[in-house]
């Protein structure tokens, strides 16, 4: 009899503690993060998985192991609870080839998120192939006889230029109007002097690829240095060649994967002391 009363008392106490924790707005549940998604193209790790009364969140680290670009629409990912499904706020990130990027996914709306388990449907990942045919644009003449040129789904407008003996500088605004994803790589720009076959690469050391979606704009720069024995750029006619600077690539959607998270009692107790 005494043993039964003791067990009942313990059960009531544990129930009271659990209820107190679930109704405490400061209490956080922490979850095990052993799950990961991995293949030859990418790996996804999950860290800092937390649930309070008013939200649930986690960090998602995407490692792109390929030579292509990747894109992630955060709002396409789906948190699945017993009481419903929720999506993070709309946001798009790009992961460059052979790099990693970490992003926090968070859902809220109500005071029911202090749960012991939930699922995440990892949707919204895309691969953007890099080895696609470049869009051909006409050479751009300096000094400029026109400020704009267009080809396919790209519009290029000259913003600023400077031709000096030792350096030529040009800045352009680019708008993409297509339905895919634009890959713009200013490092592929070059220049040649009228009347010669000599080609000089873009010397802008900060040059790196830029990805755009429909209606987005960006600025790109080109900086050139030609030895004085070849030409005095201040008085020369130059032709900027775009090479493989402008590409369009169709995103390839990755099949969604479901990941399960369960409460880590030890970590939860340690963190809430």
PEVEN-V284750 format. One record per residue. PSI is psi in whole degrees, 0 to 359 (* if undefined). OMEGA is omega as a letter, one per 40 degrees, with the letter a starting at -180 (* if undefined). NEAR is the number of other ideal C-beta (glycine too) atoms within 12 Angstrom. Layout:
BEGIN
psi->{PSI	PSI}
omega->{OMEGA	OMEGA}
near->{NEAR	NEAR}
END
This chain:
BEGIN
psi->{312	322	319	319	321	316	322	320	318	318	318	320	315	321	320	318	315	317	319	319	316	336	2	114	343	346	137	136	135	145	154	142	40	335	143	160	128	135	189	343	319	163	139	124	152	131	163	56	116	145	127	182	320	1	165	142	163	160	133	116	120	121	115	111	6	178	8	170	161	154	143	117	105	324	351	343	151	120	129	118	168	333	359	181	140	150	143	168	155	127	144	133	155	141	118	161	135	38	172	154	138	136	143	130	129	138	149	177	83	189	43	12	359	74	171	347	149	174	156	122	109	94	161	7	137	147	132	101	137	326	78	163	135	152	128	128	148	150	148	122	136	134	147	133	346	155	350	153	153	149	133	242	24	136	124	128	129	125	317	144	153	125	113	169	318	344	141	136	138	137	133	148	132	134	137	130	11	183	358	223	131	135	114	121	94	341	345	355	143	175	151	153	136	131	0	167	10	133	136	134	163	125	11	106	340	4	132	159	149	136	134	148	176	130	356	154	159	166	141	152	151	129	129	143	119	130	141	331	341	313	148	103	335	330	16	153	123	154	116	124	134	337	231	30	323	121	153	134	137	119	138	116	137	140	131	150	139	130	139	138	133	155	134	98	318	313	321	313	320	320	336	10	*}
omega->{i	i	i	i	i	a	i	i	i	i	i	a	i	i	i	i	a	i	a	i	a	a	i	a	i	a	i	i	i	a	i	a	a	a	i	i	a	i	a	a	a	i	i	i	i	a	i	a	a	i	i	i	a	i	i	a	i	i	a	a	a	i	i	a	a	i	i	i	i	i	i	i	a	a	i	i	a	i	a	i	i	a	i	a	a	i	i	i	a	i	i	i	i	i	a	i	i	i	i	i	a	a	i	i	a	i	a	a	a	a	a	a	a	a	i	a	i	a	i	i	a	i	i	i	i	i	i	a	i	a	i	a	i	i	a	i	i	i	a	a	i	e	a	i	i	a	a	i	a	i	a	a	i	i	a	a	i	a	a	i	i	i	i	a	a	a	i	a	i	i	a	i	a	i	i	a	a	a	a	i	i	i	a	a	a	i	a	i	i	i	i	i	i	i	i	i	a	a	a	a	i	a	i	a	a	a	i	a	i	i	a	i	a	i	a	a	i	i	i	a	i	i	a	i	i	a	a	i	i	a	i	a	a	a	a	i	a	i	i	i	a	i	i	a	a	i	i	a	a	i	i	a	i	i	a	i	i	i	a	i	i	a	i	a	a	i	i	i	a	a	a	i	*}
near->{7	8	9	10	11	12	13	14	14	14	14	14	14	14	14	14	17	20	14	16	27	25	16	18	15	15	25	31	35	29	36	23	25	14	24	20	25	17	17	12	27	33	25	38	25	34	24	25	38	34	37	30	23	21	28	41	33	36	23	40	27	39	25	32	21	25	17	33	42	39	35	35	29	30	21	26	40	26	40	25	25	13	17	17	19	29	25	34	20	14	20	28	31	34	33	26	27	17	22	21	28	20	32	24	43	29	33	20	20	17	18	23	32	34	32	23	24	35	28	40	25	36	30	32	37	33	31	37	24	26	16	22	15	25	32	19	29	19	26	34	24	34	22	26	14	15	21	20	27	21	24	22	27	36	27	40	24	28	21	20	27	23	29	20	18	18	24	40	27	37	25	37	25	38	26	32	22	25	15	27	34	40	41	41	33	34	25	28	39	30	39	29	30	21	12	17	12	21	21	28	24	31	23	27	12	14	21	22	28	31	34	35	29	18	14	23	22	30	24	39	32	43	32	36	23	32	16	16	9	22	26	19	31	18	17	27	24	40	31	42	30	34	25	24	36	41	37	31	35	21	30	20	18	29	16	21	25	18	32	22	32	22	27	24	18	13	20	26	16	11	21	21	9}
END
